[in-house]
Amino acid sequence: MLTAGLKTPYYVFYADQFIENYHELEDTFKAVYPYYRIAYSFKTNYTPAVCGIVKELGGYAEVVSDMEYQLARRLGFPDDRILYNGPGKGKMLEECLLSGGHLHIDNRLDLMRTISLAKRNRGQNFKVAVRVNFDIGNELHSRFGFDLENGDFKKAVDMLDREPNISVNGIHFHISRARGLEAWKTRADKLLAVVGSCFSYPLEYIDIGSGMFGDLEPELKEQFRDPPTYKDYADTVIRKIADHYRGAEQ
């Protein structure tokens, strides 16, 4: 590695390892469920060179601010490969909807802005996803998304369903500090239960969020007591989703 002349601090990015890790995750999950897609979190590292690699690999951009949304567009991500997520959306929420991007409604403000836009543009149809929030048994409860247990999620979906030019085509869930297989199994079970109990029509996608262990060095693995591999996640979580929809097709 050439570091002569560089002043600290600086960031070293191993593009080859990133691409190898991307392919390993994608190939492992697609072997179980061929419709799986990766959406890269820009907030993790929105260096254009990194995000550009994701675009070239065919991945989606997952953005949580107007700045990240505009960056994804400048890098050439098609509108239908941009997911606008998060609780703090700016004025680009409307642009995302009007351009056919994937908008994830996170809160009541997002909900009312979306409905207002749809009412002003009755000649255009809009597709949106809704973020759901539920307990997965890890003693953490996210403050983001619509709560499932108190009925807020179903109320939000019902409000959207009443608009003739809005279609709910997806749901999203994410929670931090829940990398274990049991937490992921609970996540998958509850997401599939949400699909069955809150929707009378098929969804185009389920966004299962993130928070998995990657390929770790041996010394780091020892600290986590044999953490799961991508194959473990695929067999426990992705196979459950694949089996559910395979059964629905039969």
TANOR-V344516 format. One record per residue. N is the residue number from 1. NEAR is the number of other ideal C-beta (glycine too) atoms within 8 Angstrom. D_FIRST is the distance of its C-alpha to the first C-alpha in Angstrom with 1 decimal. Layout:
N|NEAR|D_FIRST + N|NEAR|D_FIRST
This chain:
1|3|0.0 + 2|3|3.8 + 3|6|6.3 + 4|4|9.1 + 5|4|12.3 + 6|6|11.6 + 7|4|14.6 + 8|4|15.0 + 9|3|15.7 + 10|7|13.1 + 11|5|12.4 + 12|5|9.3 + 13|8|10.9 + 14|6|10.1 + 15|8|12.8 + 16|6|13.3 + 17|7|14.1 + 18|11|16.3 + 19|10|18.2 + 20|8|18.6 + 21|10|20.0 + 22|13|22.2 + 23|9|23.7 + 24|10|24.3 + 25|11|26.2 + 26|10|28.1 + 27|8|29.0 + 28|11|30.2 + 29|13|32.4 + 30|9|33.7 + 31|6|34.8 + 32|11|37.2 + 33|10|38.0 + 34|4|37.2 + 35|4|37.8 + 36|10|34.9 + 37|7|32.6 + 38|11|29.4 + 39|10|29.6 + 40|11|26.4 + 41|7|27.0 + 42|14|25.9 + 43|8|26.5 + 44|6|23.7 + 45|6|21.2 + 46|10|22.8 + 47|8|19.9 + 48|8|21.4 + 49|8|18.3 + 50|11|18.4 + 51|16|22.2 + 52|9|22.2 + 53|12|20.5 + 54|13|23.3 + 55|13|25.8 + 56|6|24.7 + 57|10|24.8 + 58|4|28.4 + 59|12|28.0 + 60|13|30.2 + 61|17|29.4 + 62|10|30.8 + 63|15|31.4 + 64|11|33.4 + 65|11|34.1 + 66|9|35.3 + 67|6|32.1 + 68|13|30.1 + 69|15|32.9 + 70|9|32.8 + 71|13|29.1 + 72|13|29.5 + 73|10|32.2 + 74|6|30.3 + 75|11|27.5 + 76|6|30.3 + 77|11|31.0 + 78|6|34.6 + 79|10|37.0 + 80|7|37.7 + 81|9|34.1 + 82|16|34.0 + 83|12|35.1 + 84|15|36.3 + 85|10|36.4 + 86|11|36.8 + 87|6|39.7 + 88|6|39.1 + 89|12|39.4 + 90|7|40.4 + 91|6|42.5 + 92|11|40.2 + 93|13|41.9 + 94|9|44.7 + 95|10|42.4 + 96|14|40.7 + 97|12|44.1 + 98|9|45.6 + 99|7|42.7 + 100|6|42.7 + 101|13|39.6 + 102|12|39.4 + 103|12|40.8 + 104|15|40.7 + 105|13|43.6 + 106|11|42.7 + 107|10|45.7 + 108|6|49.2 + 109|6|48.1 + 110|12|46.0 + 111|12|49.0 + 112|8|51.5 + 113|10|49.4 + 114|16|49.0 + 115|12|52.7 + 116|8|53.6 + 117|12|51.5 + 118|12|53.0 + 119|8|56.5 + 120|6|55.9 + 121|10|54.6 + 122|8|57.0 + 123|4|56.4 + 124|7|52.8 + 125|6|51.6 + 126|12|48.7 + 127|11|46.7 + 128|15|45.1 + 129|15|43.6 + 130|16|44.5 + 131|15|42.4 + 132|13|44.3 + 133|13|44.0 + 134|10|45.3 + 135|5|45.0 + 136|10|43.0 + 137|7|44.1 + 138|8|41.1 + 139|3|43.1 + 140|8|41.2 + 141|5|42.8 + 142|9|40.9 + 143|4|42.5 + 144|10|41.3 + 145|13|43.2 + 146|12|46.9 + 147|10|48.3 + 148|12|49.7 + 149|6|52.0 + 150|5|54.0 + 151|7|54.5 + 152|9|52.4 + 153|15|50.3 + 154|9|53.3 + 155|9|55.0 + 156|13|52.0 + 157|12|52.0 + 158|8|55.8 + 159|10|55.6 + 160|15|53.2 + 161|8|55.3 + 162|5|58.3 + 163|10|56.8 + 164|4|57.8 + 165|10|54.7 + 166|14|52.1 + 167|7|50.7 + 168|14|48.6 + 169|9|46.2 + 170|14|43.7 + 171|14|43.0 + 172|14|39.9 + 173|15|39.1 + 174|11|36.3 + 175|12|36.2 + 176|7|33.6 + 177|7|33.2 + 178|12|34.7 + 179|10|32.1 + 180|7|34.4 + 181|10|36.2 + 182|7|39.6 + 183|12|38.8 + 184|14|37.4 + 185|11|40.5 + 186|10|42.7 + 187|15|40.8 + 188|13|41.5 + 189|9|45.1 + 190|12|45.9 + 191|13|44.3 + 192|12|46.4 + 193|8|49.5 + 194|14|49.0 + 195|11|49.0 + 196|7|52.2 + 197|6|54.0 + 198|8|53.1 + 199|11|53.1 + 200|2|55.9 + 201|4|53.7 + 202|5|50.4 + 203|11|47.1 + 204|6|44.4 + 205|8|41.6 + 206|11|40.6 + 207|13|37.5 + 208|9|36.6 + 209|9|34.0 + 210|5|30.8 + 211|9|29.7 + 212|9|28.6 + 213|8|26.4 + 214|7|23.4 + 215|6|21.6 + 216|9|20.8 + 217|5|19.2 + 218|6|22.2 + 219|6|22.2 + 220|8|22.5 + 221|10|25.1 + 222|7|27.3 + 223|6|27.6 + 224|9|29.1 + 225|5|31.4 + 226|4|30.5 + 227|9|29.5 + 228|10|30.6 + 229|8|28.6 + 230|12|28.7 + 231|7|31.5 + 232|9|33.4 + 233|14|33.4 + 234|13|34.4 + 235|8|37.2 + 236|13|38.5 + 237|13|38.1 + 238|13|37.5 + 239|11|40.1 + 240|12|42.6 + 241|13|42.3 + 242|10|42.4 + 243|8|45.5 + 244|9|47.2 + 245|8|46.9 + 246|8|47.7 + 247|7|50.8 + 248|7|51.6 + 249|5|51.5 + 250|4|54.0
